[in-house]
Amino acid sequence: MSWTRRLLVVLAALVVALLSAPAAQAHEERPVTLPDGTGSVPVHRTGEPDLLVCKSDRADFEHRISAFPEALRSRNLTLFDRCQKSGYRHLQQAVDAVTEPGKNIAILPGLYEEDPSLPAPTGDCTRLKAPNSQLGYQILSYAQQAKCPHNQNLVAILGKKDLQIEGTGAERTDVVIDAKYRKLNAIRADGSDGIYFKNFTAQRTTFNSLYILAQDGFVIDDVLTRWNDEYGFLTFAGDHGLYKNCESYGNGDSGIYPGSASNINDGYGYKVPRYSIEITGCRSHHNMVGYSGTAGDSVYVHDNEFDHNMGGASMDSAFPGHPGLPQNHARFERNLIHDNNADYYRYVADGTCAKPPVERGYENGVVCPQISLPPGSGIITAGGNWNIYENNWVYGQQRAAFFLSAVPAFIRGENALGKQTDTSHHNRYADNHLGVDKAGNPRPNRTDVWWDGQGDGNCWQSDTGASTPRSLPACGDERGAVTGSTDRLVGEPVKLAQLLVCADYNVQARRLPAGCDWYGARGIERIELQAALGIAVILVLVGGVLWWRRLRSSRLATAATVLGLIGLGLDVAGSTMGLASSYLPAVALLLTGLWWTGIGLVLRRERPVLGWTTVVLGALTLLDALDKGVFMIPWIPLSPAWVRGLLGVVWVVWAVVASARHGERDAGAPDPDAIAGTGTGTGAGTGAGAGTGAGTDQASGHAPDQAPDRVSAAGTAPAPAPDGTSATQASPATDPSPDGDAS
């Protein structure tokens, strides 16, 4: 495929992507409303439990508790004896027995596979009328969940208020609730305000281990989730929530997902009354992403560790059907976010993720990524506002510590023109420890900041290292104080093209977009390098022909063209992953801008309109170099790259036409520099119109010994002398004409 055709294909794909919303959705649920905020965070209750759950095998039970501290071992033996008399063998049985608020259920050490809940639905539950999600499961109403609680859930907790469920083991792995990849959710708590989960493990589902939906008041305390197709913890449309001391790993989307957290701070700036969900003391590792939240609003995330995922943490406004969009007001403080460089897309490429979940090897480290994500990133914000990232340790990322991009509103299903640029505003990145671990050891990120350039009021700390762009608005000491703030409506064109190409991912179809380094493309395979090389080839060909046909006798044009060739070469080099965050792209723009400016100044004498257009193009390119390498230019709605790109297309066509036309000048045309200046004349005098050299006559193209007729500065031939010679021939070399004009 030719470079010109490849470029046209990329541009066509860009247009198609802009006009169509993404097919995939992160999480599809029945329509829900956010809580009214009248609840509260539940408090752990001590004392004897109201209901007990245990297994019947005493020998197995005694083996499980044999290493417990004596007091805990004795207590569990007492509870086991009581449970054998009046307890339940399955957690669902105990939940069903709860008839009033405020009850405590204790689960004794053991493996709970909830055998009565595992079989496929029968009777009327096999014929529920409900829409299908794009992943294939039915989106059931609350009434349908109540009627058929085990169509999708191993344990269903529906409408139970102030319920506490706690394991009695020494560690959270002593009580394991296992869905065996036969249910969407291991535990679903729906409309159960005030629920408290503590000290157990939930695992192996085709969606979520622990799912808390539409609740005002919940706590997840010392719970482990693992090995799920989608999420470890999913809380959706919740308020007054607390995650603490939790852990999650082996999940195809995220370990921790506070989706559509209550949007209580919409309309506020950095000062907010309270946060809807707090997450602290948790570790989320070896997932696609450690933390994520579509519409993760008003979430306070502090003192956690997100490591060895593909991405550390992300929040977005990229999926429809989530209350509270666009995402806003997350606050990250004192988190360890490091070494998030896992490569799990390879399991999609080799067919592992096409197998049934039970055969994929999740327990052996396989993760099947569910959505597109830039691996090697610390904190990703895809369309969020008023987020605060302060005093975090972010290190060891092979792509970027911070990744910020905007998401137009039509992606989430809102088509109003005024909303299309309503994301990527007022995100503050300040006082973070970049490229060093908590002990102060150097652990650099490849790039500290990757930003598409869109948005208003975004700022970064002044000590960021490598970044793209190299120039960033700086945060002041006070929140809201920004030096060099910009307000761009659209991101950089090349970055936008990259994001759109990379978003065309589908795990079910095993579609990994070609040209995107997120999925392993390297070198010439990358769309950024292809675009840079294609543009460079076109400009070299067009510029080279223009120079040869029109400008090669001009020293200024020749020098400018050499600078242009160097600049285009550096632009290709600067599009590689290792150099994209250096000053090289800005230097490439500087040299390319000097090329266009130089040849424009030469062209304007022969073709004024084309010449001045070329000078303007050069000025825009120099402005773009300033914008990317020195400081981002405020007050402009678009990056200079957009204007120069559009004008560049016009210039290429115009330059081709100008190079192809014959008649005005040939390859031996006069040097515009020589015409404009003065030189050592061979005639009798010197003056404003007499600048000729000792060699070829620049006005006629003839050698001096051919004695050409000269043309005066006024455009007329010199009058003959009385002896029949021309005036220049008749005058002695030492006797210039009275007025000093050689003509």
MOSULJO-V285277 format. One record per backbone hydrogen bond with DSSP energy under -1.0 kcal/mol. NH is the residue of the N-H (numbers start at 1). CO is the residue of the C=O. If there is no record, write none. Layout:
BEGIN
nh=NH co=CO
nh=NH co=CO
END
This chain:
BEGIN
nh=6 co=2
nh=7 co=3
nh=8 co=4
nh=9 co=5
nh=10 co=6
nh=11 co=7
nh=12 co=8
nh=13 co=9
nh=14 co=10
nh=15 co=11
nh=16 co=12
nh=17 co=13
nh=18 co=14
nh=19 co=15
nh=50 co=104
nh=51 co=104
nh=53 co=106
nh=54 co=88
nh=58 co=56
nh=61 co=57
nh=62 co=58
nh=63 co=59
nh=64 co=60
nh=65 co=61
nh=68 co=65
nh=73 co=69
nh=74 co=70
nh=75 co=71
nh=76 co=72
nh=77 co=73
nh=78 co=74
nh=79 co=75
nh=80 co=76
nh=81 co=77
nh=82 co=78
nh=83 co=79
nh=84 co=80
nh=86 co=82
nh=87 co=83
nh=88 co=52
nh=94 co=90
nh=95 co=91
nh=96 co=92
nh=97 co=93
nh=98 co=95
nh=102 co=161
nh=105 co=164
nh=106 co=51
nh=107 co=166
nh=108 co=53
nh=110 co=174
nh=112 co=176
nh=117 co=114
nh=125 co=122
nh=126 co=123
nh=127 co=124
nh=133 co=137
nh=136 co=133
nh=139 co=131
nh=140 co=138
nh=145 co=141
nh=146 co=142
nh=147 co=143
nh=148 co=144
nh=151 co=148
nh=154 co=185
nh=155 co=186
nh=157 co=188
nh=159 co=190
nh=162 co=193
nh=164 co=103
nh=165 co=196
nh=166 co=105
nh=167 co=198
nh=168 co=107
nh=174 co=171
nh=176 co=110
nh=177 co=201
nh=178 co=112
nh=179 co=203
nh=181 co=204
nh=182 co=179
nh=185 co=152
nh=186 co=208
nh=187 co=209
nh=188 co=155
nh=189 co=211
nh=190 co=157
nh=191 co=213
nh=194 co=217
nh=195 co=217
nh=196 co=163
nh=197 co=219
nh=198 co=165
nh=199 co=221
nh=201 co=175
nh=202 co=224
nh=203 co=177
nh=204 co=226
nh=206 co=183
nh=208 co=184
nh=209 co=231
nh=210 co=232
nh=211 co=187
nh=212 co=234
nh=213 co=189
nh=214 co=236
nh=217 co=239
nh=218 co=240
nh=219 co=195
nh=220 co=242
nh=221 co=197
nh=222 co=244
nh=224 co=200
nh=225 co=247
nh=226 co=202
nh=227 co=249
nh=229 co=205
nh=230 co=207
nh=231 co=207
nh=232 co=254
nh=233 co=255
nh=234 co=210
nh=235 co=257
nh=236 co=212
nh=237 co=259
nh=239 co=215
nh=241 co=276
nh=242 co=218
nh=243 co=278
nh=244 co=220
nh=245 co=280
nh=247 co=223
nh=248 co=283
nh=249 co=225
nh=250 co=286
nh=252 co=228
nh=253 co=230
nh=255 co=289
nh=256 co=290
nh=257 co=233
nh=259 co=235
nh=259 co=257
nh=260 co=294
nh=262 co=238
nh=264 co=262
nh=268 co=265
nh=276 co=298
nh=277 co=298
nh=278 co=241
nh=279 co=300
nh=280 co=243
nh=281 co=303
nh=283 co=246
nh=284 co=305
nh=285 co=248
nh=288 co=251
nh=289 co=253
nh=290 co=311
nh=291 co=312
nh=292 co=256
nh=295 co=316
nh=296 co=293
nh=297 co=295
nh=298 co=328
nh=300 co=277
nh=301 co=331
nh=302 co=279
nh=303 co=333
nh=305 co=282
nh=306 co=336
nh=307 co=284
nh=308 co=338
nh=310 co=287
nh=310 co=288
nh=311 co=288
nh=312 co=377
nh=313 co=378
nh=314 co=291
nh=315 co=380
nh=316 co=293
nh=317 co=382
nh=329 co=385
nh=331 co=299
nh=332 co=388
nh=333 co=301
nh=336 co=304
nh=337 co=393
nh=338 co=306
nh=339 co=395
nh=341 co=339
nh=342 co=309
nh=347 co=344
nh=349 co=345
nh=350 co=346
nh=353 co=347
nh=354 co=351
nh=355 co=352
nh=359 co=356
nh=360 co=357
nh=364 co=361
nh=365 co=362
nh=366 co=361
nh=370 co=252
nh=375 co=373
nh=376 co=310
nh=377 co=310
nh=378 co=400
nh=379 co=401
nh=380 co=313
nh=381 co=403
nh=382 co=315
nh=383 co=405
nh=385 co=327
nh=386 co=425
nh=388 co=330
nh=389 co=428
nh=390 co=332
nh=391 co=430
nh=393 co=335
nh=394 co=433
nh=395 co=337
nh=396 co=443
nh=399 co=376
nh=400 co=376
nh=401 co=447
nh=402 co=448
nh=403 co=379
nh=404 co=450
nh=405 co=381
nh=411 co=408
nh=412 co=409
nh=413 co=410
nh=414 co=409
nh=419 co=416
nh=420 co=417
nh=422 co=419
nh=426 co=456
nh=428 co=387
nh=429 co=459
nh=430 co=389
nh=433 co=392
nh=435 co=394
nh=437 co=441
nh=440 co=437
nh=443 co=435
nh=446 co=397
nh=448 co=466
nh=449 co=466
nh=450 co=402
nh=451 co=468
nh=452 co=404
nh=455 co=488
nh=459 co=427
nh=460 co=473
nh=461 co=429
nh=464 co=461
nh=467 co=581
nh=468 co=449
nh=470 co=628
nh=471 co=628
nh=474 co=483
nh=475 co=460
nh=476 co=481
nh=481 co=478
nh=483 co=474
nh=488 co=455
nh=489 co=637
nh=492 co=452
nh=496 co=492
nh=497 co=493
nh=498 co=494
nh=499 co=495
nh=500 co=496
nh=501 co=497
nh=502 co=498
nh=503 co=499
nh=504 co=501
nh=505 co=503
nh=506 co=511
nh=511 co=506
nh=516 co=513
nh=519 co=516
nh=520 co=517
nh=521 co=516
nh=525 co=522
nh=526 co=523
nh=527 co=515
nh=530 co=526
nh=531 co=527
nh=532 co=528
nh=533 co=529
nh=534 co=530
nh=535 co=531
nh=536 co=532
nh=537 co=533
nh=538 co=534
nh=539 co=535
nh=540 co=536
nh=541 co=537
nh=542 co=538
nh=543 co=539
nh=544 co=540
nh=545 co=541
nh=546 co=542
nh=547 co=543
nh=548 co=544
nh=549 co=545
nh=550 co=546
nh=551 co=547
nh=552 co=547
nh=554 co=551
nh=558 co=554
nh=559 co=555
nh=560 co=556
nh=561 co=557
nh=562 co=558
nh=563 co=559
nh=564 co=560
nh=565 co=561
nh=566 co=562
nh=567 co=563
nh=568 co=564
nh=569 co=565
nh=570 co=566
nh=571 co=567
nh=572 co=568
nh=573 co=569
nh=574 co=570
nh=576 co=573
nh=580 co=576
nh=582 co=579
nh=587 co=583
nh=588 co=584
nh=589 co=585
nh=590 co=586
nh=591 co=587
nh=592 co=588
nh=593 co=589
nh=594 co=590
nh=595 co=591
nh=596 co=592
nh=597 co=593
nh=598 co=594
nh=599 co=595
nh=600 co=596
nh=601 co=597
nh=602 co=598
nh=603 co=599
nh=604 co=600
nh=605 co=602
nh=607 co=603
nh=611 co=607
nh=612 co=608
nh=613 co=609
nh=614 co=610
nh=615 co=611
nh=616 co=612
nh=617 co=613
nh=618 co=614
nh=619 co=615
nh=620 co=616
nh=621 co=617
nh=622 co=618
nh=623 co=619
nh=624 co=620
nh=625 co=621
nh=626 co=622
nh=627 co=623
nh=628 co=624
nh=629 co=625
nh=630 co=626
nh=631 co=626
nh=642 co=639
nh=644 co=640
nh=645 co=641
nh=646 co=642
nh=647 co=643
nh=648 co=644
nh=649 co=645
nh=650 co=646
nh=651 co=647
nh=652 co=648
nh=653 co=649
nh=654 co=650
nh=655 co=651
nh=656 co=652
nh=657 co=653
nh=658 co=654
nh=659 co=655
nh=660 co=656
nh=661 co=657
nh=669 co=666
nh=675 co=671
nh=676 co=672
nh=677 co=673
nh=690 co=687
nh=692 co=690
nh=697 co=702
nh=701 co=697
nh=706 co=703
nh=707 co=704
nh=712 co=716
nh=715 co=712
nh=721 co=725
nh=724 co=721
nh=730 co=726
nh=731 co=727
nh=735 co=732
nh=740 co=737
END
